[in-house]
Amino acid sequence: MTVHRYDPDIWVVTDALTHAECTEFIGHGEATGFEAATVALRSGEQMRTDLRNNDRATVDDDALATELWQRMKPFAPVEIDGFPATRLNPRFRFYRYESGQQFKRHLDGRVYLPTGEVSRVTLLFYLNGGCAGGETVFGDWGFSRGKSLRPEIRITPAVGSALFFTHELWHEGAPVTAGRKYVLRTDVMYAGAPDTR
């Protein structure tokens, strides 16, 4: 596994999953059953195909969270704002993007667990490659005199790679223009962080 740091808050770990594991995860997602993904808004979950039109399957798996945490823990921030990392969120979201599907610019919301743990970092595993488009794109999309205030960063899906980024970053899943894209998403949880909702 090799770390490629694109920004203090964006980094990729190559070969985090084997090709066989990726194939198994894709099969697990398909067997679970994909549904049209909703968008989390302040008013609750809503269907907003103008923002997001990909499919999602959700699985709660404590054993998988423990197994992947042991593998990925060395690459996660040990602490954020003085609060230590504890584990991965046991709620896994499989995403499937067909040609023409995307998830427009958004922020990832924090997940609050009954234990008091709160998510601060997104962890995406790319389960396949070979599709056209489908990059994860970061930028603040603020403009001054027609120029972006922050350089755009584009992460191309590669089989088995893991993308870490902090929740506070604006990003998007660019449209897939050919083929199909599969992603497995979870979060890094932190202990004792204040509830700032």
C-alpha positions in Angstrom: 0.0 0.0 0.0 1.3 3.4 -1.0 -0.1 6.8 0.2 -0.5 9.7 -2.3 -1.3 12.9 -0.6 -3.0 15.5 -2.8 -3.8 18.0 0.0 -3.5 18.0 3.8 -7.1 16.8 3.9 -7.2 14.5 0.8 -5.1 11.3 0.3 -5.3 8.0 -1.5 -4.0 4.6 -0.3 -3.4 2.3 -3.3 -4.0 -1.4 -3.1 -6.0 -1.1 0.1 -8.3 -3.9 -1.1 -7.3 -6.8 -3.4 -9.1 -7.4 -6.7 -10.8 -10.4 -5.3 -12.1 -8.4 -2.3 -13.4 -5.8 -4.7 -15.2 -8.4 -6.8 -16.7 -9.9 -3.7 -17.9 -6.5 -2.4 -19.5 -5.7 -5.8 -21.4 -9.0 -5.6 -22.4 -8.3 -2.0 -23.8 -4.9 -3.0 -25.7 -6.4 -5.9 -27.1 -9.2 -3.7 -28.2 -6.7 -1.1 -30.1 -4.8 -3.7 -29.5 -1.3 -5.0 -32.1 1.5 -4.7 -32.2 5.1 -5.9 -30.0 7.1 -3.4 -31.5 9.9 -1.5 -29.9 13.1 -0.3 -29.6 14.1 3.4 -30.9 17.6 3.8 -31.7 19.5 7.0 -35.3 18.6 6.5 -34.5 14.9 6.2 -33.8 12.4 3.5 -35.2 13.4 0.1 -35.1 12.2 -3.4 -33.2 14.9 -5.4 -32.2 13.4 -8.8 -31.2 16.9 -9.9 -28.3 16.5 -7.3 -27.8 12.8 -7.2 -29.1 10.0 -9.4 -26.9 7.0 -8.5 -28.0 3.9 -6.7 -27.2 2.8 -3.1 -27.3 -0.4 -1.0 -26.7 -0.1 2.8 -25.3 -2.8 5.0 -24.6 -2.7 8.8 -21.6 -4.9 9.5 -19.6 -4.6 12.7 -17.2 -7.4 11.8 -16.3 -5.8 8.5 -15.8 -2.4 10.2 -13.4 -4.0 12.6 -11.5 -5.9 9.9 -11.1 -2.9 7.6 -10.2 -0.6 10.5 -7.3 -2.8 11.4 -6.0 -2.4 7.9 -6.8 1.3 7.4 -6.1 2.7 10.9 -2.4 3.4 10.1 -3.6 5.8 7.3 -6.3 7.7 9.3 -5.7 10.8 11.3 -4.9 9.6 14.9 -6.9 12.5 16.2 -8.8 15.6 15.1 -9.2 18.6 17.3 -7.8 16.5 20.2 -10.4 13.7 19.8 -9.0 10.3 19.0 -10.0 8.0 16.2 -11.9 5.0 17.4 -13.1 2.8 14.5 -14.9 2.8 11.2 -18.6 3.4 11.0 -20.3 0.0 10.8 -22.8 1.3 8.3 -21.4 0.7 4.8 -22.9 2.2 1.7 -22.4 0.6 -1.6 -22.7 3.1 -4.5 -23.3 2.1 -8.1 -23.1 4.7 -10.9 -24.3 3.8 -14.4 -23.5 5.9 -17.5 -25.0 9.3 -17.0 -25.2 9.1 -13.2 -23.4 11.5 -10.8 -23.5 13.1 -7.4 -23.2 16.9 -7.8 -21.2 19.2 -5.5 -21.9 18.5 -1.8 -20.5 18.2 1.7 -20.6 14.9 3.6 -22.5 15.2 6.8 -21.3 13.9 10.1 -22.7 10.6 11.5 -23.5 10.6 15.2 -23.6 7.3 17.0 -25.3 6.5 20.3 -21.9 5.9 21.8 -21.1 9.6 21.4 -18.7 8.9 18.5 -18.9 11.2 15.5 -17.6 10.8 12.0 -15.1 13.4 10.7 -13.4 11.7 7.7 -14.9 10.0 4.7 -13.4 6.7 3.5 -14.3 5.6 -0.1 -13.0 2.3 -1.5 -13.0 2.2 -5.3 -14.2 -1.3 -6.3 -13.6 -1.2 -10.0 -11.9 0.8 -12.7 -12.3 1.0 -16.4 -15.3 3.4 -16.5 -15.0 6.7 -18.3 -15.6 9.7 -16.1 -16.7 9.1 -12.5 -13.8 11.0 -10.9 -14.1 12.3 -7.4 -13.6 16.0 -7.8 -12.6 18.5 -5.1 -12.7 22.3 -5.2 -14.2 25.2 -3.3 -15.9 26.4 -6.4 -15.5 30.0 -5.2 -14.4 32.3 -7.9 -12.6 35.6 -8.1 -12.3 37.3 -11.4 -13.3 34.1 -13.1 -10.7 31.9 -11.5 -11.2 29.3 -8.9 -9.9 30.2 -5.4 -8.6 26.6 -4.9 -7.0 24.3 -7.5 -9.3 21.5 -8.6 -8.2 18.0 -7.5 -9.5 15.0 -9.5 -9.2 11.4 -8.2 -9.7 8.8 -10.8 -11.2 5.5 -9.6 -8.6 2.6 -9.4 -9.4 -0.9 -8.3 -8.8 -1.3 -4.6 -7.7 2.2 -3.9 -9.0 4.0 -0.7 -9.7 7.7 -0.7 -9.7 9.6 2.6 -10.9 13.1 3.0 -12.3 15.3 5.7 -16.0 15.9 5.7 -15.7 19.7 5.4 -14.5 19.6 1.8 -16.8 20.3 -1.1 -16.7 17.5 -3.7 -18.6 15.7 -6.4 -18.9 12.4 -8.1 -18.4 13.4 -11.7 -20.7 11.9 -14.3 -19.9 8.4 -15.5 -19.8 8.7 -19.3 -19.3 5.0 -20.1 -19.3 1.8 -18.1 -20.2 1.4 -14.5 -18.6 2.6 -11.3 -18.8 0.9 -7.9 -17.7 2.4 -4.6 -17.9 1.3 -1.0 -18.2 4.2 1.5 -17.8 4.4 5.3 -16.5 6.9 7.8 -13.7 7.2 10.3 -15.3 7.8 13.8 -13.8 9.9 16.5 -14.5 9.8 20.3 -15.9 12.6 22.4 -16.3 15.2 19.6 -18.9 17.8 20.5 -22.3 17.7 18.9 -22.1 20.7 16.6 -25.2 20.0 14.6 
